[in-house]
Amino acid sequence: MGFLTIIFLLVLTVTMWNGADVRAQQGSGGQDPFEFFTNSSFQQIGSWSLDENGQTNFLDRTTNHLTGNLQPFLSTADSVPGLISNALSITGHSVVNFGSNSALNLSQGFTISAWVRGSNATEKTVLTRWEGISGNGWEMGIGGNGVAQLQFLAGSSTTQMVVGVRDALNVRDGRWHHLAGVYDPAQSKATIYVDGWPESSRTIINWNPSTIQSFIFGSPASQSPNPTFTLDEVQLYGVPFSHTGVDPSQPSIN
């Protein structure tokens, strides 16, 4: 390991301990959120640093080359200082659209991971949204009460929500938090994690991912506009990670 790499990891560790909510200090059990995940066999679909400054295209670091295009609709998105280099500040109906590339088909389940800094707002926030051609979809976001949530959509009538209730963390505190949503089709189980901790799990019934129709960061025009939030280091995997695999330090070593 080179000298510059060691310095980078030390700076990153200090940044995360100061910027994120380190719930391991609470002593109530759970995974250390800064334990490195070293499994090299995971199936990474997309990895977006969101470091682009003044650009409308956001590059994917994987070989899938899933470039996202900024579509402002009714508002704007800006490059701001992030947890690692730059980040993307999104407001209203601004979205980053990744289209319907077949690499985004999620038949084996998924893990969606992102660093987020929320504003002091009371409106629901949609961070990432995936939708299939059959109408089945999912979105990871923040509820009006500031609690992270993973929502599953089946057509226009059915919504199943995975959301923390007891002792759930309010992530609208102006600090960086790591959110991860996991769906395991073998168990029909979904889990939402905050800062490496499982906030809630539930069985998702009568829901199967179909062929991709769209994948976006932000809130679509068909929904209420987002309050301002900042997004950094988003990762999408085509497998459900186990509890020990959901690791907020992973983006830093890609």
Phi, psi and chi 1 to 4 in degrees:
 res  aa     phi    psi   chi1   chi2   chi3   chi4
   1 MET       -  126.4 -179.2  179.9  -66.5      -
   2 GLY   -73.5  163.7      -      -      -      -
   3 PHE   -59.9  -44.5  176.1   75.6      -      -
   4 LEU   -65.5  -34.7  -68.8  178.7      -      -
   5 THR   -65.4  -42.2  -59.5      -      -      -
   6 ILE   -62.1  -44.6  -65.2  173.5      -      -
   7 ILE   -61.2  -43.7  -65.6  -61.7      -      -
   8 PHE   -59.7  -44.8  171.8   76.6      -      -
   9 LEU   -66.4  -36.8  -69.3  175.5      -      -
  10 LEU   -65.1  -44.8  -72.7  172.6      -      -
  11 VAL   -63.7  -42.6  170.8      -      -      -
  12 LEU   -62.8  -41.8  175.6   61.7      -      -
  13 THR   -61.7  -45.3  -59.2      -      -      -
  14 VAL   -62.0  -41.7  171.6      -      -      -
  15 THR   -60.3  -44.7  -59.8      -      -      -
  16 MET   -69.2  -38.5  -69.8 -168.7  -63.9      -
  17 TRP   -66.6  -33.3  -84.5   96.4      -      -
  18 ASN   -83.3  -32.8  -73.0  -33.0      -      -
  19 GLY   -95.5  -29.5      -      -      -      -
  20 ALA   -98.8  162.7      -      -      -      -
  21 ASP   -83.7  105.0 -175.6   86.3      -      -
  22 VAL   -88.2   90.7 -174.2      -      -      -
  23 ARG   -77.8   -9.9  -58.8  175.7   72.3 -172.6
  24 ALA   -62.7  -23.2      -      -      -      -
  25 GLN   -71.0  -14.3  -64.1  177.3   -7.4      -
  26 GLN   -77.6  -17.4  -63.8  175.9   -5.8      -
  27 GLY    74.7   20.0      -      -      -      -
  28 SER  -104.7   21.1   56.8      -      -      -
  29 GLY    88.3  174.7      -      -      -      -
  30 GLY   109.0  176.9      -      -      -      -
  31 GLN   -81.4  140.0  176.2 -162.9   -7.1      -
  32 ASP   -63.6  116.9  176.8   -4.7      -      -
  33 PRO   -69.2   -7.0   24.4  -33.7      -      -
  34 PHE  -114.2   18.5  -54.6  118.2      -      -
  35 GLU   -76.7  127.8  175.3 -173.6   -8.7      -
  36 PHE   -71.2  136.7  -80.6   87.0      -      -
  37 PHE   -94.8  118.7  175.2   60.9      -      -
  38 THR  -110.2    5.7   58.0      -      -      -
  39 ASN   -67.6  119.8 -177.0   -0.5      -      -
  40 SER   -93.4    2.6   61.0      -      -      -
  41 SER   -99.0    3.6   64.2      -      -      -
  42 PHE   -67.4  156.3   56.4   79.2      -      -
  43 GLN  -103.1   91.8  -60.0  176.9   32.8      -
  44 GLN   -83.4  124.5 -168.9  172.1   49.2      -
  45 ILE   -91.1  -44.8  -67.1  175.3      -      -
  46 GLY  -148.0  149.4      -      -      -      -
  47 SER  -144.5  113.4  174.1      -      -      -
  48 TRP  -121.8  117.9  -60.7  -85.0      -      -
  49 SER   -78.8  -26.3   66.5      -      -      -
  50 LEU    58.3   34.2  -57.1  177.8      -      -
  51 ASP   -84.8  -11.2  -72.9  -19.1      -      -
  52 GLU   -60.8  130.1  -67.9   82.5   -5.6      -
  53 ASN  -110.8  120.8 -171.7   -5.0      -      -
  54 GLY    73.7   19.2      -      -      -      -
  55 GLN  -110.1  162.9  -56.0  -64.2  -45.1      -
  56 THR  -111.2   -2.2   58.3      -      -      -
  57 ASN  -117.4  138.4  -68.0  -37.0      -      -
  58 PHE  -121.9  118.4  -63.3   88.8      -      -
  59 LEU   -83.1  146.9  -57.2 -179.6      -      -
  60 ASP   -95.7  132.2  171.1   21.3      -      -
  61 ARG   -83.7   -4.7  -68.1  175.5  -68.5 -165.5
  62 THR   -89.7  173.6   75.8      -      -      -
  63 THR   -74.9   -4.4   56.2      -      -      -
  64 ASN   -76.1  -20.8  -72.2  -38.0      -      -
  65 HIS    54.3   50.9  -56.1  -62.6      -      -
  66 LEU   -87.8   79.2  -60.3  172.4      -      -
  67 THR   -74.0  132.3  -62.9      -      -      -
  68 GLY   -98.3  143.4      -      -      -      -
  69 ASN  -111.1  127.5  178.7 -105.9      -      -
  70 LEU   -71.9  126.5  178.0   63.0      -      -
  71 GLN  -124.4  101.4  -60.8  176.1   -3.5      -
  72 PRO   -71.6  -24.1   22.4  -31.6      -      -
  73 PHE    49.2 -102.3  -68.7  118.0      -      -
  74 LEU  -104.3   -7.9  -57.6  179.1      -      -
  75 SER  -140.4 -162.8  -61.5      -      -      -
  76 THR  -129.3  165.1   59.5      -      -      -
  77 ALA  -130.6  141.2      -      -      -      -
  78 ASP  -129.5  150.9  -60.4  -55.9      -      -
  79 SER   -83.7  129.4  179.6      -      -      -
  80 VAL  -135.6  165.2  -62.6      -      -      -
  81 PRO   -58.8  133.1  -26.0   35.7      -      -
  82 GLY  -112.6 -172.8      -      -      -      -
  83 LEU   -66.6  -40.2 -178.0   69.9      -      -
  84 ILE  -127.4  108.9  -55.6  171.4      -      -
  85 SER    60.3 -128.1 -171.6      -      -      -
  86 ASN   -92.8  166.8  -65.1  -32.2      -      -
  87 ALA  -141.7  172.7      -      -      -      -
  88 LEU  -110.8  121.8 -173.8   64.2      -      -
  89 SER   -96.9  122.8  176.4      -      -      -
  90 ILE  -119.8  138.6  -57.8  178.2      -      -
  91 THR  -137.8  149.1  -55.8      -      -      -
  92 GLY    65.8 -130.9      -      -      -      -
  93 HIS  -102.0   17.4  -79.3  122.5      -      -
  94 SER   -65.9  134.8  -67.6      -      -      -
  95 VAL  -137.3  156.5  -59.6      -      -      -
  96 VAL  -106.1  117.4  179.0      -      -      -
  97 ASN  -104.3  128.4 -167.5  -31.9      -      -
  98 PHE  -106.5    4.9  -62.8   91.7      -      -
  99 GLY    71.9 -147.5      -      -      -      -
 100 SER  -130.3   38.7   56.7      -      -      -
 101 ASN   -58.7  136.5 -170.3  -60.6      -      -
 102 SER   -62.8  -19.0   61.3      -      -      -
 103 ALA   -62.8  -18.8      -      -      -      -
 104 LEU   -88.8    2.7  -68.9  163.6      -      -
 105 ASN   -66.6  135.0  -68.9  -28.8      -      -
 106 LEU  -122.9   50.7  -57.7  175.1      -      -
 107 SER   -68.9  -20.6   59.6      -      -      -
 108 GLN  -100.2   16.8  -57.1  -58.0  -48.1      -
 109 GLY    92.5 -174.8      -      -      -      -
 110 PHE  -159.9  161.7   65.4   84.9      -      -
 111 THR  -133.1  123.4  -61.5      -      -      -
 112 ILE  -112.6  131.6  179.8   70.1      -      -
 113 SER  -136.0  136.6  161.8      -      -      -
 114 ALA  -158.0  149.6      -      -      -      -
 115 TRP   -93.2  135.0  -77.1   96.3      -      -
 116 VAL  -137.4  140.8 -179.2      -      -      -
 117 ARG  -127.2  114.2 -175.1  168.5   60.8 -172.6
 118 GLY   -96.7  153.4      -      -      -      -
 119 SER   -88.3  166.6   61.3      -      -      -
 120 ASN   -79.0   83.3 -175.1   16.2      -      -
 121 ALA  -133.1  167.8      -      -      -      -
 122 THR  -116.9    1.0   57.8      -      -      -
 123 GLU   -86.9  152.0  -62.2   86.9    0.9      -
 124 LYS   -60.6  143.8  172.0 -172.1  172.0 -177.2
 125 THR  -122.5  126.2  -56.9      -      -      -
 126 VAL   -97.6  117.2  179.1      -      -      -
 127 LEU   -89.2  -53.6  -55.6  174.6      -      -
 128 THR  -137.4  146.9   62.3      -      -      -
 129 ARG  -143.7  132.0  179.4 -177.2  173.7   95.2
 130 TRP  -120.8  134.9 -177.1   98.3      -      -
 131 GLU  -136.7  136.5 -171.0  170.5   -9.7      -
 132 GLY   -99.5  167.7      -      -      -      -
 133 ILE   -69.2  -19.5   59.4  173.9      -      -
 134 SER   -82.7   -7.2   68.1      -      -      -
 135 GLY   100.3  -13.0      -      -      -      -
 136 ASN   -73.6  139.4  -79.6    3.8      -      -
 137 GLY  -159.3  177.4      -      -      -      -
 138 TRP  -149.2  157.1   56.8  -95.4      -      -
 139 GLU  -146.9  142.3   61.4 -176.8   37.9      -
 140 MET  -105.6  133.8 -176.4  170.5   72.2      -
 141 GLY  -160.8 -162.6      -      -      -      -
 142 ILE  -128.8  129.2  -55.4  171.2      -      -
 143 GLY   -73.4  170.6      -      -      -      -
 144 GLY   -61.1  -22.2      -      -      -      -
 145 ASN   -90.3    4.3   58.8   -6.2      -      -
 146 GLY    87.0    7.5      -      -      -      -
 147 VAL   -95.3  136.2  174.2      -      -      -
 148 ALA   -65.0  146.3      -      -      -      -
 149 GLN  -148.1  152.1   59.1 -172.4   31.5      -
 150 LEU  -124.1  118.1 -174.5   61.6      -      -
 151 GLN  -115.1  134.2 -178.5  172.5  -28.9      -
 152 PHE  -112.2  130.8  -71.0   80.6      -      -
 153 LEU  -114.5  136.4  -43.3  167.0      -      -
 154 ALA  -130.0   98.2      -      -      -      -
 155 GLY    66.8 -148.2      -      -      -      -
 156 SER  -101.9   -0.9   59.0      -      -      -
 157 SER  -115.5  -22.7   58.5      -      -      -
 158 THR  -115.5  129.0  -54.8      -      -      -
 159 THR  -131.5  129.4  -60.4      -      -      -
 160 GLN  -120.1  128.7  -59.6  175.7   73.3      -
 161 MET  -115.3  133.1 -170.7   83.3   72.2      -
 162 VAL  -109.4  109.7 -174.2      -      -      -
 163 VAL  -146.4  138.0   56.8      -      -      -
 164 GLY   -68.1  144.0      -      -      -      -
 165 VAL  -119.6  -72.4  179.6      -      -      -
 166 ARG   -77.1  127.0 -177.5  179.7  178.4 -177.3
 167 ASP    60.0   19.6  -63.0  -32.4      -      -
 168 ALA   -68.2  142.4      -      -      -      -
 169 LEU   -82.4  135.3 -179.6   68.3      -      -
 170 ASN   -83.4  109.9 -175.3  -20.0      -      -
 171 VAL   -88.7    4.0  -60.8      -      -      -
 172 ARG   -90.0   55.7  -63.2 -173.7 -171.6  -86.1
 173 ASP  -114.9   10.6   57.1    3.2      -      -
 174 GLY    77.2    7.8      -      -      -      -
 175 ARG  -110.5  162.2  -55.5  169.2   70.8 -173.8
 176 TRP   -76.4  135.5  -75.1  103.5      -      -
 177 HIS  -134.4  147.4  -66.6  -79.1      -      -
 178 HIS   -99.3  120.9 -177.5  -95.6      -      -
 179 LEU  -111.6  141.6  -87.0   57.2      -      -
 180 ALA  -144.4  135.1      -      -      -      -
 181 GLY  -117.1  135.4      -      -      -      -
 182 VAL  -129.8  134.7  177.6      -      -      -
 183 TYR  -128.0  124.9  174.8   67.2      -      -
 184 ASP  -111.0  103.9 -177.5   -7.0      -      -
 185 PRO   -66.8  -25.5   24.4  -33.3      -      -
 186 ALA   -64.2  -31.3      -      -      -      -
 187 GLN  -109.8   -1.1  -57.5 -177.9   54.6      -
 188 SER    51.8   40.8  -61.1      -      -      -
 189 LYS  -119.1  136.3 -179.7 -178.4  178.3 -178.3
 190 ALA  -123.3  145.1      -      -      -      -
 191 THR  -138.7  140.8  -55.0      -      -      -
 192 ILE  -112.7  131.2 -175.4   72.3      -      -
 193 TYR  -115.6  145.6  -66.1   81.0      -      -
 194 VAL  -130.9  123.7  176.3      -      -      -
 195 ASP    52.7   39.8  -63.5  -25.6      -      -
 196 GLY    84.2   -1.8      -      -      -      -
 197 TRP  -106.0  136.2  -69.4   61.7      -      -
 198 PRO   -74.1  114.6   26.2  -31.9      -      -
 199 GLU   -81.5  -38.1  -67.9  -94.3  -80.0      -
 200 SER  -165.3  151.1 -179.6      -      -      -
 201 SER  -137.6  153.7  -65.6      -      -      -
 202 ARG  -160.0  160.7   68.8  171.5  -72.2  178.3
 203 THR   -81.5  132.2  -61.9      -      -      -
 204 ILE  -103.5  120.2  -55.9  -60.9      -      -
 205 ILE  -103.2  148.8   61.1  173.1      -      -
 206 ASN    52.1   43.5  -60.2  -36.9      -      -
 207 TRP  -137.7  126.3 -169.6   91.3      -      -
 208 ASN  -140.5  135.6  -70.3  -66.8      -      -
 209 PRO   -68.8  141.9   25.6  -33.4      -      -
 210 SER  -114.8 -162.8   57.9      -      -      -
 211 THR   -64.4  137.6  -58.3      -      -      -
 212 ILE   -60.7  137.6  177.0   70.6      -      -
 213 GLN  -111.2  -41.5  176.5  170.8  -70.4      -
 214 SER  -160.9  152.6   66.6      -      -      -
 215 PHE  -141.2  126.1  177.7   59.6      -      -
 216 ILE  -139.4  158.3   63.3  173.0      -      -
 217 PHE  -101.7  128.9  -59.4  162.8      -      -
 218 GLY   109.8 -176.1      -      -      -      -
 219 SER  -101.4  127.4 -180.0      -      -      -
 220 PRO   -68.3  161.9   26.5  -34.4      -      -
 221 ALA   -63.2  -20.7      -      -      -      -
 222 SER   -76.8   -9.1   60.3      -      -      -
 223 GLN  -115.1  175.8  -64.7 -164.2   18.3      -
 224 SER   -65.2  148.0  -60.9      -      -      -
 225 PRO   -66.8  149.9   24.0  -33.7      -      -
 226 ASN   -77.8  145.7  -89.4  -27.4      -      -
 227 PRO   -71.7  168.9   27.4  -33.7      -      -
 228 THR   -66.5  133.2  -60.7      -      -      -
 229 PHE  -146.2  161.8   70.7   94.4      -      -
 230 THR  -118.2  133.6  -53.9      -      -      -
 231 LEU  -121.1  138.3 -162.1   62.2      -      -
 232 ASP  -147.7  149.1 -156.6    0.5      -      -
 233 GLU    47.1   70.6  -65.9  -67.6  -21.7      -
 234 VAL   -92.7  134.3 -178.5      -      -      -
 235 GLN  -128.5  139.1  -39.7  -72.4  -36.1      -
 236 LEU  -127.0  129.8  178.1   63.6      -      -
 237 TYR  -121.9  147.5  -56.4   87.1      -      -
 238 GLY   -91.9   23.9      -      -      -      -
 239 VAL  -140.3  153.9  -68.7      -      -      -
 240 PRO   -84.5  119.0   28.5  -31.2      -      -
 241 PHE   -74.5  148.5  -79.3    0.2      -      -
 242 SER   -75.2  176.7   66.2      -      -      -
 243 HIS   -56.3  -40.8  176.5   61.7      -      -
 244 THR   -76.1  -10.4   56.3      -      -      -
 245 GLY   -93.1  -15.2      -      -      -      -
 246 VAL   -83.9  101.9  176.9      -      -      -
 247 ASP  -135.1  115.1 -179.5    3.4      -      -
 248 PRO   -67.7  -12.7   22.2  -31.6      -      -
 249 SER   -81.4  -14.6   64.1      -      -      -
 250 GLN   -55.9  -44.3  175.2   63.8   35.3      -
 251 PRO   -57.6  -27.8  -24.7   35.1      -      -
 252 SER   -73.7  -15.7   70.4      -      -      -
 253 ILE  -113.1   11.1   57.0  174.1      -      -
 254 ASN   -76.9      -  -75.9  -24.0      -      -
